[in-house]
Amino acid sequence: MTMLQKSELIEIFTHQSKPRSEWKIGVEFERFAFNKKTLKPLPFSGPVSTTALLQKLIEKYNWQAVYEGGNIVALRRETQSITLEPGGAVELSGATLPSVHHCCKSVSTHMRETEDVGNELDIGFLTLGFDPKWDRSDFTWVPKKRYDIMRNYMPRVGDMGIDMMLRTATVQVNLDYESESDMIQKTRIGLALQPIIGAMFSNSPFKNGGLNQFQSYRNHVWLHTDPARTGNLPFMFDSDSGFEKYADYLLDVPMYFVIRNGQYIDASGQSFRDFMAGKLPALPGEFATVEDWKNHITCVFPIVRLKPWIEMRGADGGSWEYLCALPALWTGLLYDADAQLAMTDLIKNWTADERRSLHLDTPKMGLHTKFQGGTVIDIARQIVNIAEHGLKRRDFRDKNGADETYFLNPLKEILQSGKTQSDLLIEKLNGEWGGKIDQLFNDQN
């Protein structure tokens, strides 16, 4: 086998550039599944379990099973998938679609199907960024070899990697790019804005049944998860940033695994550069392939991730209206040329230290984080305004003639009141719930 060339690594990204007419929007989101009688996270097997949930979705809604080691670990239907996070959270990876209207319809369909099946099985769902009640030991690990490898490796590289795996849930948006320069511009905007958007979408104020003193505890957890493969990628603001520099970053991130004949081989902590040279300790004398590279690309978790598309990864999981607001926001900012230029202009003078401070401070302070003589909420208002104008110019309308701007309404309400989802949940805990976190499970089901 010949040695993989660096140009082949970069081609994975360059070949995915698309003309604007072919740009699509993808949404992925996770929800915590729980037993309605006990409120506990679902076990993997049994009458009320993630396996039972997946089997019922196969029976009723024409999903196809994906197996690992004889267990159903995911479902497929056309270009959509349902997967299980390490602690059993249920994730939908929706199809890439032409408008926010289409994305929200897909989200609605998934929620309707899972809740229908959930009602039959006494399974409920929580839409937050961090599990509000249960400790690590209360979760059952999904039996996937990838997760086993990560579980063993995480404690070596951070204090909260296991919490990230078991107790966090997110919503992310996937976007296309036209060229390398367009990718750079979009990625820089994403990296600069992600902490601010994370503040707007804050929805994880609870931990182990009480308050955790954070607006987004999920984003706090990510700050303490394997710094080699997380964070805000300051190198993307260098003058020579681009596909090659991102590939260099990936080459410097330690590996997790190699797949051979359908089996996972633990290569945690080892170097992909060594693998390319045939010197991987886990597979001595064997050379990396393009498929190995594609797998390695999925093993980094920065707040903006480049795959054959751009993933915006900074928001807490939330209810339907917020799952629709996030793609509307990013689409308005980055799928309209004038809006993208306005955002580039807005962030152009932000320093690396300012971007880093936002990344570190917003999980706790949220919209009240100090920034450039004001607070983050001031910037957030500008962002939503620019996105709204971008969506108006896009002018994608549904069958009733409405454009995509109304999906931003939940964010406008937050920016008008100054209260995030986290703030409203804290008010409920201290008010109508009488300090009892269990009421949250009833409130959302």
Backbone torsions as a table, in degrees:
resi	resn	phi	psi	omega
1	MET	NA	136.5	-179.2
2	THR	-81.9	155.9	-179.5
3	MET	-71.3	133.2	177.1
4	LEU	-63.6	133.3	-179.1
5	GLN	-94.4	150.5	-179.7
6	LYS	-59.8	-35.2	178.8
7	SER	-59.4	-32.3	178.3
8	GLU	-70.3	-33.0	176.9
9	LEU	-64.7	-41.9	-176.5
10	ILE	-73.2	-32.0	-178.7
11	GLU	-60.1	-28.1	177.3
12	ILE	-53.7	-35.9	-178.9
13	PHE	-90.0	-43.9	-175.3
14	THR	-64.5	-35.4	-177.2
15	HIS	-73.3	-8.9	-179.4
16	GLN	-98.0	2.0	174.3
17	SER	-61.4	138.6	-175.8
18	LYS	-132.6	146.3	172.1
19	PRO	-65.6	152.5	-176.6
20	ARG	-52.3	-34.6	-177.9
21	SER	-64.1	-17.9	-178.3
22	GLU	-105.8	4.6	-178.7
23	TRP	-66.2	138.0	177.4
24	LYS	-126.8	173.2	-179.9
25	ILE	-125.1	131.7	175.3
26	GLY	-119.8	143.5	177.4
27	VAL	-126.2	133.3	173.5
28	GLU	-127.1	135.2	179.1
29	PHE	-149.4	154.8	-176.5
30	GLU	-121.9	146.7	173.9
31	ARG	-135.8	146.9	175.9
32	PHE	-80.6	128.2	176.0
33	ALA	-99.8	138.9	-177.4
34	PHE	-143.4	159.5	175.6
35	ASN	-78.5	120.5	-175.2
36	LYS	-64.5	-26.5	-178.4
37	LYS	-79.5	-38.9	-176.2
38	THR	-105.3	-15.7	-174.7
39	LEU	67.9	5.0	-177.2
40	LYS	-79.8	152.9	173.1
41	PRO	-57.3	148.8	-177.0
42	LEU	-69.7	140.1	167.0
43	PRO	-72.0	170.3	-179.5
44	PHE	-74.7	-36.5	-177.4
45	SER	-127.9	163.1	-178.8
46	GLY	121.4	177.3	-176.8
47	PRO	-67.3	-30.1	176.1
48	VAL	-121.6	91.1	-169.9
49	SER	-154.8	171.1	176.3
50	THR	-65.7	-36.3	177.4
51	THR	-63.0	-43.7	177.9
52	ALA	-61.1	-40.0	178.5
53	LEU	-61.5	-48.1	-179.1
54	LEU	-64.9	-40.9	179.6
55	GLN	-62.7	-39.6	179.8
56	LYS	-69.1	-35.4	175.4
57	LEU	-64.9	-36.3	175.8
58	ILE	-63.1	-46.0	-177.4
59	GLU	-64.4	-42.6	-170.1
60	LYS	-95.5	-27.9	-168.1
61	TYR	-129.6	21.3	167.4
62	ASN	63.7	32.0	171.4
63	TRP	-84.5	153.8	177.2
64	GLN	-109.1	140.2	-176.0
65	ALA	-78.5	145.1	170.0
66	VAL	-116.8	126.5	-173.9
67	TYR	-108.3	150.0	165.9
68	GLU	-142.0	124.2	-180.0
69	GLY	59.3	31.7	179.7
70	GLY	83.7	-3.1	179.6
71	ASN	-104.1	144.7	171.3
72	ILE	-77.1	118.1	-178.0
73	VAL	-117.8	-6.0	-179.9
74	ALA	-164.9	168.0	176.2
75	LEU	-130.5	152.5	176.0
76	ARG	-130.2	143.2	170.6
77	ARG	-149.8	109.8	-174.5
78	GLU	55.1	-120.4	-177.8
79	THR	-100.7	12.2	177.5
80	GLN	-102.6	158.1	173.7
81	SER	-143.1	150.3	169.6
82	ILE	-116.7	124.4	-179.3
83	THR	-124.9	164.9	177.8
84	LEU	-108.3	129.4	171.8
85	GLU	-72.3	167.3	-173.6
86	PRO	-54.7	-34.8	-179.8
87	GLY	-96.9	9.2	176.1
88	GLY	99.7	0.8	173.0
89	ALA	-60.2	145.9	-174.7
90	VAL	-101.6	125.3	-177.7
91	GLU	-116.1	132.7	168.5
92	LEU	-100.3	125.9	167.1
93	SER	-105.1	100.5	-174.2
94	GLY	-74.6	164.7	174.5
95	ALA	-65.2	155.8	172.3
96	THR	-79.5	131.0	-168.0
97	LEU	-133.1	160.2	-171.3
98	PRO	-78.5	-17.2	-176.2
99	SER	-148.6	166.2	176.1
100	VAL	-65.6	-33.8	176.6
101	HIS	-56.2	-47.6	-179.8
102	HIS	-63.5	-41.6	-180.0
103	CYS	-61.2	-43.1	-177.3
104	CYS	-69.9	-33.1	174.4
105	LYS	-64.0	-40.5	177.9
106	SER	-63.8	-43.1	177.3
107	VAL	-60.5	-44.4	-179.7
108	SER	-61.6	-43.2	179.7
109	THR	-60.9	-45.3	179.5
110	HIS	-61.6	-45.1	-179.3
111	MET	-63.8	-41.7	-179.7
112	ARG	-63.0	-45.3	-178.5
113	GLU	-65.7	-47.3	-177.5
114	THR	-68.5	-36.2	179.8
115	GLU	-72.8	-34.0	175.2
116	ASP	-61.8	-49.4	178.6
117	VAL	-66.7	-39.5	178.8
118	GLY	-60.5	-40.3	179.1
119	ASN	-62.3	-36.3	177.8
120	GLU	-66.2	-31.8	-173.7
121	LEU	-102.4	1.3	-174.5
122	ASP	64.9	40.0	177.2
123	ILE	-111.5	132.1	175.7
124	GLY	-114.7	173.4	-177.5
125	PHE	-134.0	139.5	175.4
126	LEU	-111.3	138.5	179.5
127	THR	-116.2	85.1	176.5
128	LEU	-140.2	174.5	178.7
129	GLY	-89.1	-19.2	-179.7
130	PHE	-146.2	138.9	-178.7
131	ASP	-58.1	129.2	-170.7
132	PRO	-81.7	-16.1	-167.3
133	LYS	-128.3	-37.3	-164.2
134	TRP	-99.3	148.7	179.4
135	ASP	-88.7	170.0	-179.7
136	ARG	-51.9	-42.7	-173.6
137	SER	-68.1	-12.2	-179.4
138	ASP	-85.7	-6.5	-177.3
139	PHE	-98.3	145.7	173.8
140	THR	-99.3	128.9	-179.3
141	TRP	-74.3	133.0	173.6
142	VAL	-69.9	130.5	-173.9
143	PRO	-78.3	76.2	174.4
144	LYS	-120.8	135.2	-176.5
145	LYS	-61.4	-38.2	177.7
146	ARG	-55.9	-44.3	-179.0
147	TYR	-67.7	-36.9	177.4
148	ASP	-59.8	-44.1	-179.3
149	ILE	-64.4	-45.7	179.5
150	MET	-64.0	-41.0	-179.4
151	ARG	-59.4	-40.8	179.9
152	ASN	-73.9	-30.2	-175.3
153	TYR	-84.6	-36.2	-172.1
154	MET	-53.7	-45.2	-177.8
155	PRO	-62.2	-16.5	179.2
156	ARG	-79.3	-16.3	-169.2
157	VAL	-129.8	10.8	178.8
158	GLY	172.6	159.6	-176.6
159	ASP	-82.8	-22.2	-168.7
160	MET	-123.6	15.0	179.6
161	GLY	-60.1	-37.2	178.8
162	ILE	-68.3	-38.4	174.8
163	ASP	-61.3	-42.8	177.5
164	MET	-56.0	-45.3	-176.2
165	MET	-67.9	-42.0	-171.7
166	LEU	-92.7	-36.1	-161.7
167	ARG	-120.1	10.5	178.8
168	THR	-113.6	154.5	176.2
169	ALA	-145.2	140.5	-172.8
170	THR	-134.6	170.7	164.7
171	VAL	-128.3	136.4	179.2
172	GLN	-134.8	158.3	-179.4
173	VAL	-121.3	136.4	179.9
174	ASN	-112.3	130.4	-174.2
175	LEU	-130.1	153.4	177.6
176	ASP	-90.5	167.0	176.0
177	TYR	-136.7	154.7	-172.9
178	GLU	-90.9	-29.3	-172.4
179	SER	-164.4	177.0	176.7
180	GLU	-62.6	-43.6	-179.2
181	SER	-64.9	-37.1	177.4
182	ASP	-66.8	-41.1	176.4
183	MET	-59.8	-44.9	-179.4
184	ILE	-60.5	-46.7	-178.0
185	GLN	-63.6	-46.6	179.5
186	LYS	-63.0	-42.3	-178.3
187	THR	-66.1	-41.8	177.8
188	ARG	-62.3	-43.7	177.4
189	ILE	-60.4	-45.2	179.9
190	GLY	-60.8	-45.1	-179.5
191	LEU	-64.5	-39.5	-179.9
192	ALA	-69.6	-40.2	-173.1
193	LEU	-87.5	-20.7	-171.5
194	GLN	-53.8	-43.1	177.5
195	PRO	-63.2	-34.2	-179.6
196	ILE	-71.8	-43.4	177.6
197	ILE	-67.5	-37.3	174.0
198	GLY	-59.0	-36.9	177.6
199	ALA	-66.3	-42.5	178.4
200	MET	-61.7	-37.7	-175.5
201	PHE	-94.5	13.3	-179.0
202	SER	-52.5	127.2	-175.6
203	ASN	-157.5	41.8	179.6
204	SER	-147.2	65.9	-177.4
205	PRO	-90.4	-2.1	-174.4
206	PHE	-115.0	152.9	174.7
207	LYS	-155.8	132.3	177.0
208	ASN	51.1	37.3	173.4
209	GLY	89.4	-0.3	179.9
210	GLY	-140.3	-174.0	179.2
211	LEU	-73.9	146.6	179.1
212	ASN	-110.4	0.5	177.4
213	GLN	72.0	16.1	177.4
214	PHE	-122.4	151.8	169.5
215	GLN	-76.0	-46.7	176.9
216	SER	-127.6	90.6	178.4
217	TYR	-66.3	-29.3	176.9
218	ARG	-58.6	-46.4	179.1
219	ASN	-67.3	-30.9	174.0
220	HIS	-63.6	-43.6	178.8
221	VAL	-57.9	-41.1	-179.1
222	TRP	-64.3	-26.5	177.6
223	LEU	-68.4	-15.1	-176.9
224	HIS	-120.7	31.1	-179.8
225	THR	-123.7	107.2	170.7
226	ASP	37.5	81.5	-175.5
227	PRO	-59.7	-20.1	-179.7
228	ALA	-67.7	-23.5	-175.0
229	ARG	-126.1	14.1	178.0
230	THR	-128.2	-176.9	172.4
231	GLY	106.7	-164.4	-168.6
232	ASN	-112.7	17.5	168.0
233	LEU	45.4	63.6	-178.7
234	PRO	-59.3	-25.3	-178.5
235	PHE	-64.9	-19.2	-180.0
236	MET	-70.5	-10.1	176.3
237	PHE	-96.8	0.4	176.4
238	ASP	-70.2	155.3	-177.8
239	SER	-64.9	-24.5	-179.3
240	ASP	-103.5	21.6	179.5
241	SER	-69.0	156.7	-179.6
242	GLY	161.2	-164.9	-178.2
243	PHE	-58.9	-42.9	-176.9
244	GLU	-65.9	-41.0	-178.7
245	LYS	-67.7	-35.5	176.3
246	TYR	-66.5	-39.5	176.5
247	ALA	-62.3	-39.9	176.9
248	ASP	-61.3	-41.2	176.5
249	TYR	-58.9	-46.9	180.0
250	LEU	-61.6	-38.4	-179.9
251	LEU	-64.6	-26.5	-179.2
252	ASP	-88.7	-8.8	177.8
253	VAL	-83.2	127.5	179.1
254	PRO	-58.2	145.9	-179.4
255	MET	-74.7	165.4	168.2
256	TYR	-106.7	-49.1	-169.1
257	PHE	-158.1	168.5	168.0
258	VAL	-129.1	142.5	176.8
259	ILE	-107.0	125.7	175.5
260	ARG	-134.1	125.6	179.8
261	ASN	53.6	40.0	177.9
262	GLY	76.9	2.1	-178.5
263	GLN	-108.8	139.6	177.7
264	TYR	-85.0	130.9	176.1
265	ILE	-112.1	123.8	-177.1
266	ASP	-68.3	116.3	175.3
267	ALA	-125.3	26.6	-173.1
268	SER	-59.4	132.9	179.0
269	GLY	84.3	-5.2	-177.3
270	GLN	-90.1	168.1	-169.0
271	SER	-101.6	130.3	175.7
272	PHE	-67.5	-30.1	175.9
273	ARG	-61.1	-42.8	176.4
274	ASP	-62.7	-39.6	179.3
275	PHE	-60.4	-42.8	178.3
276	MET	-61.4	-31.3	-178.5
277	ALA	-89.9	4.4	-179.4
278	GLY	76.9	21.3	-174.3
279	LYS	-119.7	27.0	178.9
280	LEU	-74.4	123.3	-179.7
281	PRO	-55.7	-34.0	-178.6
282	ALA	-71.4	-25.9	-179.3
283	LEU	-141.6	65.9	-175.4
284	PRO	-59.2	135.2	178.1
285	GLY	84.9	-6.2	179.7
286	GLU	-101.8	142.0	-176.3
287	PHE	-102.4	146.2	178.5
288	ALA	-64.9	148.7	175.7
289	THR	-113.4	172.2	176.1
290	VAL	-61.0	-37.0	178.3
291	GLU	-64.0	-37.8	175.5
292	ASP	-61.0	-41.1	178.6
293	TRP	-64.2	-43.1	178.7
294	LYS	-60.5	-38.9	177.1
295	ASN	-66.6	-41.1	-178.3
296	HIS	-64.6	-35.4	179.0
297	ILE	-56.9	-32.0	-177.9
298	THR	-81.1	-2.0	-174.3
299	CYS	-102.8	18.0	170.1
300	VAL	-118.5	151.7	-172.2
301	PHE	-137.4	48.8	176.5
302	PRO	-70.1	170.1	-177.2
303	ILE	-68.2	-21.7	166.9
304	VAL	-129.0	126.7	-176.8
305	ARG	-120.4	135.4	177.0
306	LEU	-97.5	122.7	170.3
307	LYS	-123.6	-145.5	167.3
308	PRO	-70.7	6.3	173.6
309	TRP	-147.0	-179.7	178.8
310	ILE	-107.8	126.0	179.2
311	GLU	-102.9	125.0	174.6
312	MET	-98.6	111.1	-160.7
313	ARG	-116.1	17.3	-167.1
314	GLY	-98.4	6.8	-171.2
315	ALA	-106.1	142.2	172.0
316	ASP	-66.3	150.0	171.3
317	GLY	-59.5	153.3	-177.7
318	GLY	-158.9	-176.7	-178.6
319	SER	-76.4	175.7	-171.4
320	TRP	-50.4	-47.0	-174.2
321	GLU	-64.7	-29.7	177.7
322	TYR	-82.0	-30.8	174.4
323	LEU	-65.0	-24.6	176.2
324	CYS	-90.4	-30.6	-178.3
325	ALA	-67.3	-35.1	-177.1
326	LEU	-65.5	-50.6	176.2
327	PRO	-63.1	-32.6	177.1
328	ALA	-63.3	-42.4	-178.8
329	LEU	-63.9	-51.9	-177.9
330	TRP	-67.4	-35.7	178.4
331	THR	-65.4	-43.5	178.3
332	GLY	-63.2	-33.7	-178.1
333	LEU	-79.8	-35.7	-166.8
334	LEU	-120.1	-5.2	176.4
335	TYR	-109.4	13.5	170.9
336	ASP	-126.3	126.6	-172.5
337	ALA	-61.8	-42.2	-179.0
338	ASP	-65.5	-40.5	179.0
339	ALA	-65.3	-41.4	179.5
340	GLN	-63.3	-40.0	176.8
341	LEU	-65.8	-39.8	178.5
342	ALA	-62.8	-39.4	178.9
343	MET	-69.3	-39.4	177.0
344	THR	-59.6	-41.0	178.9
345	ASP	-67.6	-38.4	-178.0
346	LEU	-63.1	-39.8	-172.7
347	ILE	-96.7	-3.8	-167.5
348	LYS	-62.2	-28.4	-178.2
349	ASN	-101.7	6.4	176.1
350	TRP	-71.1	132.2	-178.2
351	THR	-84.3	164.8	176.7
352	ALA	-60.3	-38.1	178.7
353	ASP	-66.0	-39.3	178.4
354	GLU	-65.1	-43.4	179.1
355	ARG	-63.5	-40.5	179.7
356	ARG	-66.5	-41.0	179.0
357	SER	-62.1	-41.5	176.2
358	LEU	-58.6	-45.5	-178.1
359	HIS	-60.9	-38.6	-176.8
360	LEU	-82.8	-32.3	-169.5
361	ASP	-94.8	-30.9	-173.8
362	THR	-65.8	-30.1	178.3
363	PRO	-56.3	-35.2	-179.7
364	LYS	-90.3	-46.3	-171.4
365	MET	-92.1	-18.2	177.2
366	GLY	58.6	-135.6	-177.2
367	LEU	-66.4	-13.7	-179.7
368	HIS	-91.5	3.2	176.9
369	THR	-60.0	131.7	-179.8
370	LYS	-73.3	139.1	-179.0
371	PHE	-157.4	121.6	174.6
372	GLN	47.9	49.8	176.2
373	GLY	81.9	-4.4	176.4
374	GLY	-132.5	-145.4	175.8
375	THR	-130.9	168.6	-176.2
376	VAL	-59.4	-30.7	-178.4
377	ILE	-62.0	-29.8	177.7
378	ASP	-64.0	-44.0	178.1
379	ILE	-68.5	-39.7	-179.3
380	ALA	-59.4	-38.7	178.8
381	ARG	-64.5	-39.7	176.8
382	GLN	-63.9	-42.1	-178.2
383	ILE	-61.2	-48.5	-177.9
384	VAL	-65.3	-37.0	177.9
385	ASN	-63.4	-44.4	178.5
386	ILE	-64.3	-41.4	179.2
387	ALA	-63.5	-40.3	-179.6
388	GLU	-61.9	-43.6	178.5
389	HIS	-66.6	-35.9	176.9
390	GLY	-62.9	-42.4	178.5
391	LEU	-66.9	-36.8	177.3
392	LYS	-62.6	-41.8	179.8
393	ARG	-69.9	-34.3	175.3
394	ARG	-60.8	-44.0	172.8
395	ASP	59.2	44.6	171.6
396	PHE	-86.1	121.4	-174.3
397	ARG	-114.7	150.1	175.8
398	ASP	-87.3	-175.0	-175.0
399	LYS	-66.1	-18.4	177.9
400	ASN	-93.7	2.0	177.4
401	GLY	88.9	5.7	-179.9
402	ALA	-85.4	138.2	175.1
403	ASP	-82.4	-170.5	-173.1
404	GLU	-86.6	-2.0	-172.1
405	THR	-67.6	-28.5	-175.5
406	TYR	-67.4	-17.3	176.4
407	PHE	-68.0	-15.8	177.8
408	LEU	-83.0	-7.2	-174.0
409	ASN	-55.5	-40.5	178.0
410	PRO	-59.8	-34.1	179.0
411	LEU	-72.8	-37.5	177.0
412	LYS	-62.0	-39.3	178.6
413	GLU	-63.8	-42.2	177.5
414	ILE	-60.7	-45.5	-175.6
415	LEU	-73.0	-24.7	176.1
416	GLN	-77.4	-43.3	-177.2
417	SER	-85.4	-24.1	-173.5
418	GLY	77.0	9.0	-177.5
419	LYS	-111.8	121.4	177.3
420	THR	-83.3	176.1	173.1
421	GLN	-57.1	-39.3	178.1
422	SER	-60.8	-44.2	179.7
423	ASP	-60.1	-43.0	-178.7
424	LEU	-67.1	-37.0	177.2
425	LEU	-66.7	-40.3	177.9
426	ILE	-62.5	-42.1	177.6
427	GLU	-60.3	-41.7	179.5
428	LYS	-65.5	-42.7	179.9
429	LEU	-59.8	-43.1	-177.6
430	ASN	-81.0	-11.9	-177.4
431	GLY	-113.0	-101.0	-170.7
432	GLU	-64.9	-24.1	178.9
433	TRP	-84.4	-8.2	178.2
434	GLY	59.0	34.4	178.5
435	GLY	78.0	6.9	-176.4
436	LYS	-102.0	110.3	-176.3
437	ILE	-65.1	-23.7	-179.1
438	ASP	-59.9	-25.6	179.8
439	GLN	-63.2	-25.6	178.5
440	LEU	-60.5	-39.8	-178.6
441	PHE	-63.8	-38.2	177.3
442	ASN	-72.5	-36.8	-176.2
443	ASP	-63.2	-33.2	-175.6
444	GLN	-97.6	6.1	-178.3
445	ASN	-138.0	NA	NA
